Amino acid sequence: MRMSDLVARYIMEMLDEQNGIAEIQRNELAGTLGCVPSQINYVITSRFTPEQGYIVESRRGGGGYIRISRVKMDRGTALMHIINSIGNTLDKATAEAMLNNMLQRQIMDLQSAKIIASALSDRTLSQVEQEKRDLIRADLFKNMLLTLSS
């Protein structure tokens, strides 16, 4: 398992144990997991974003901390938030990360996620010119999520 996956899993476990709010000290967590503090920063900025349903606050200084809060919202609101965060283009890796996040937050069931992932795959879009795939993938994903939200 990669270090970034380990850090993310550790933070997710903290969120689960502490009612959706994890307060960490970057250097302390890095020492516990045996990584550099910048690895903690990378994981937080890439995996705990508002688009993925998290609010990150930090306080610098000697007693500083990073607080990660899981945003609580109903399914429809969460889907609309995700739709609005997609933009005009969407690469395959980001689409998969969004689907995984929706599965973890129980916004979507496994079968729906598999169907959507299949429809958004490079294999499915292989007949589309490479430079247009991410545009079409974004439109497809938004429309599928709109259908699920209604």
C-alpha positions as CSV (number, residue, x, y, z in Angstrom):
1,M,0.0,0.0,0.0
2,R,1.3,3.5,-0.9
3,M,2.1,5.9,1.9
4,S,-0.6,8.4,0.7
5,D,-3.2,5.6,0.8
6,L,-2.1,4.8,4.4
7,V,-2.3,8.4,5.5
8,A,-5.8,8.8,3.9
9,R,-7.0,5.6,5.5
10,Y,-5.7,6.7,8.9
11,I,-7.5,10.1,8.6
12,M,-10.7,8.4,7.5
13,E,-10.6,6.1,10.5
14,M,-10.1,9.1,12.7
15,L,-13.2,10.8,11.1
16,D,-15.2,7.6,11.6
17,E,-14.2,7.3,15.3
18,Q,-14.6,11.0,16.1
19,N,-18.1,11.7,14.6
20,G,-16.9,13.2,11.4
21,I,-14.3,15.6,12.8
22,A,-10.5,14.8,13.0
23,E,-8.1,17.1,14.6
24,I,-4.5,16.3,13.8
25,Q,-1.0,17.7,14.4
26,R,0.9,17.3,11.1
27,N,4.3,16.5,12.6
28,E,2.8,14.2,15.2
29,L,0.9,12.2,12.6
30,A,3.9,12.1,10.3
31,G,6.0,10.6,13.2
32,T,3.3,8.1,13.9
33,L,3.0,6.9,10.3
34,G,6.7,7.2,9.5
35,C,6.5,9.7,6.7
36,V,7.4,13.3,6.1
37,P,5.0,16.1,7.1
38,S,4.7,17.2,3.4
39,Q,3.1,13.8,2.7
40,I,0.3,14.7,5.2
41,N,-0.2,18.0,3.4
42,Y,-0.4,16.3,0.0
43,V,-3.0,13.8,1.2
44,I,-5.1,16.5,2.8
45,T,-5.1,18.8,-0.2
46,S,-5.8,16.1,-2.7
47,R,-8.2,13.8,-0.9
48,F,-10.0,16.0,1.7
49,T,-11.4,18.7,-0.5
50,P,-14.7,20.5,-0.5
51,E,-15.6,18.7,-3.7
52,Q,-15.2,15.5,-1.9
53,G,-17.3,16.6,1.1
54,Y,-14.7,17.9,3.6
55,I,-13.9,21.2,5.2
56,V,-10.3,21.7,6.2
57,E,-9.2,24.3,8.8
58,S,-5.8,24.9,10.1
59,R,-4.1,26.9,12.9
60,R,-0.4,27.5,12.6
61,G,2.1,27.8,15.5
62,G,3.3,25.8,18.3
63,G,-0.1,24.4,19.3
64,G,-1.3,24.3,15.7
65,Y,-3.5,21.7,14.3
66,I,-5.4,20.8,11.1
67,R,-9.1,20.1,11.6
68,I,-10.9,18.0,8.9
69,S,-14.7,17.9,9.1
70,R,-16.9,15.7,7.0
71,V,-19.7,17.8,5.6
72,K,-23.1,16.4,6.5
73,M,-25.7,16.8,3.7
74,D,-28.6,14.8,2.3
75,R,-28.2,12.7,-0.8
76,G,-29.8,15.2,-3.2
77,T,-27.7,18.1,-1.9
78,A,-24.5,16.0,-2.0
79,L,-25.2,15.0,-5.6
80,M,-25.9,18.6,-6.7
81,H,-22.7,19.7,-4.9
82,I,-20.8,17.0,-6.9
83,I,-22.4,18.0,-10.2
84,N,-21.5,21.6,-9.6
85,S,-17.9,20.7,-8.8
86,I,-17.3,18.8,-12.1
87,G,-16.7,21.7,-14.5
88,N,-16.4,21.4,-18.3
89,T,-13.9,18.5,-18.3
90,L,-13.4,15.4,-16.2
91,D,-10.5,12.9,-16.4
92,K,-11.0,9.2,-15.7
93,A,-9.0,9.3,-12.4
94,T,-11.0,12.1,-11.0
95,A,-14.3,10.5,-12.0
96,E,-13.2,7.3,-10.3
97,A,-12.2,9.2,-7.1
98,M,-15.6,10.9,-7.1
99,L,-17.4,7.6,-7.5
100,N,-15.3,6.0,-4.7
101,N,-16.1,9.0,-2.4
102,M,-19.8,8.6,-3.2
103,L,-19.7,4.9,-2.3
104,Q,-17.9,5.6,1.0
105,R,-20.4,8.3,1.9
106,Q,-23.3,6.0,0.8
107,I,-24.6,8.5,-1.7
108,M,-24.5,5.8,-4.4
109,D,-24.8,2.0,-4.4
110,L,-22.1,-0.2,-5.8
111,Q,-24.1,-1.3,-8.8
112,S,-24.8,2.2,-9.9
113,A,-21.1,3.2,-9.4
114,K,-20.0,0.2,-11.5
115,I,-22.4,1.1,-14.3
116,I,-21.3,4.8,-14.3
117,A,-17.6,3.9,-14.2
118,S,-18.1,1.6,-17.2
119,A,-19.9,4.4,-19.1
120,L,-17.1,6.8,-18.3
121,S,-14.2,4.5,-19.1
122,D,-11.6,5.2,-21.8
123,R,-12.7,1.9,-23.4
124,T,-16.2,3.1,-23.8
125,L,-15.0,6.4,-25.1
126,S,-12.4,4.9,-27.4
127,Q,-14.2,6.1,-30.6
128,V,-14.1,9.7,-29.3
129,E,-11.1,11.8,-30.2
130,Q,-8.6,11.9,-27.3
131,E,-8.9,15.7,-26.8
132,K,-12.7,15.5,-26.5
133,R,-13.0,12.5,-24.1
134,D,-12.8,14.6,-20.9
135,L,-15.4,17.0,-22.2
136,I,-17.8,14.1,-23.0
137,R,-17.0,12.3,-19.8
138,A,-17.9,15.4,-17.8
139,D,-21.2,15.8,-19.6
140,L,-22.1,12.1,-19.2
141,F,-21.3,12.1,-15.5
142,K,-23.3,15.2,-14.8
143,N,-26.3,13.9,-16.7
144,M,-26.1,10.5,-14.9
145,L,-25.9,12.2,-11.5
146,L,-28.8,14.5,-12.4
147,T,-30.8,11.4,-13.2
148,L,-29.9,9.8,-9.9
149,S,-30.9,13.0,-8.0
150,S,-34.4,13.1,-9.3
